[in-house]
Protein backbone atom coordinates (compact mmCIF):
# COMPACT_ATOMS: atom_id res chain seq x y z
CA UNK A 1 0.00 0.00 0.00
CA UNK A 2 1.17 3.54 -0.78
CA UNK A 3 2.21 5.87 1.97
CA UNK A 4 0.65 9.29 2.50
CA UNK A 5 3.81 10.99 1.17
CA UNK A 6 3.67 8.93 -2.05
CA UNK A 7 0.04 9.82 -2.59
CA UNK A 8 0.75 13.50 -1.94
CA UNK A 9 3.61 13.39 -4.44
CA UNK A 10 1.40 11.76 -7.10
CA UNK A 11 -1.32 14.35 -6.47
CA UNK A 12 1.22 17.13 -6.86
CA UNK A 13 2.40 15.66 -10.18
CA UNK A 14 -1.18 15.31 -11.41
CA UNK A 15 -1.95 18.92 -10.48
CA UNK A 16 1.14 20.13 -12.34
CA UNK A 17 0.07 18.18 -15.41
CA UNK A 18 -3.46 19.55 -15.16
CA UNK A 19 -2.18 23.12 -14.88
CA UNK A 20 0.03 22.65 -17.94
CA UNK A 21 -2.82 21.16 -19.95
CA UNK A 22 -5.18 23.97 -18.93
CA UNK A 23 -2.66 26.52 -20.21
CA UNK A 24 -2.40 24.64 -23.50
CA UNK A 25 -6.18 24.50 -23.83
CA UNK A 26 -6.47 28.22 -23.16
CA UNK A 27 -3.77 28.99 -25.75
CA UNK A 28 -5.44 26.72 -28.30
CA UNK A 29 -8.82 28.35 -27.73
CA UNK A 30 -7.24 31.75 -28.34
CA UNK A 31 -5.64 30.51 -31.58
CA UNK A 32 -8.96 29.07 -32.77
CA UNK A 33 -10.75 32.32 -32.01
CA UNK A 34 -8.11 34.27 -33.94
CA UNK A 35 -8.35 31.93 -36.93
CA UNK A 36 -12.16 32.11 -36.92
CA UNK A 37 -11.93 35.91 -37.05
CA UNK A 38 -9.53 35.69 -40.00
CA UNK A 39 -11.87 33.30 -41.77
CA UNK A 40 -14.82 35.62 -41.22
CA UNK A 41 -12.85 38.55 -42.68
CA UNK A 42 -11.72 36.48 -45.67
CA UNK A 43 -15.27 35.38 -46.43
CA UNK A 44 -16.53 38.96 -46.19
CA UNK A 45 -13.78 40.14 -48.53
CA UNK A 46 -14.62 37.40 -51.02
CA UNK A 47 -18.28 38.35 -50.96
CA UNK A 48 -17.56 42.06 -51.43
CA UNK A 49 -15.26 41.50 -54.40
CA UNK A 50 -17.04 42.17 -57.68
CA UNK A 51 -16.88 39.21 -59.99
CA UNK A 52 -14.81 39.69 -63.11
CA UNK A 53 -16.78 39.83 -66.33
CA UNK A 54 -15.54 37.76 -69.19
CA UNK A 55 -14.11 39.73 -72.09
CA UNK A 56 -16.18 39.45 -75.27
CA UNK A 57 -14.93 36.88 -77.73
CA UNK A 58 -12.47 38.32 -80.19
CA UNK A 59 -13.40 38.48 -83.83
CA UNK A 60 -11.29 36.29 -86.04
CA UNK A 61 -8.96 38.12 -88.37
CA UNK A 62 -9.81 37.70 -92.02
CA UNK A 63 -7.39 35.61 -94.01
CA UNK A 64 -5.49 37.57 -96.65
CA UNK A 65 -7.03 37.34 -100.12
CA UNK A 66 -5.41 34.72 -102.31
CA UNK A 67 -4.06 35.69 -105.69
CA UNK A 68 -5.43 34.00 -108.75
CA UNK A 69 -3.09 32.08 -110.96
CA UNK A 70 -2.83 33.18 -114.61
Buried (B, 14 or more C-beta within 10 A) or exposed (E): EEEEEEEEEEEEEEEEEEEEEEEEEEEEEEEEEEEEEEEEEEEEEEEEEEEEEEEEEEEEEEEEEEEEEE
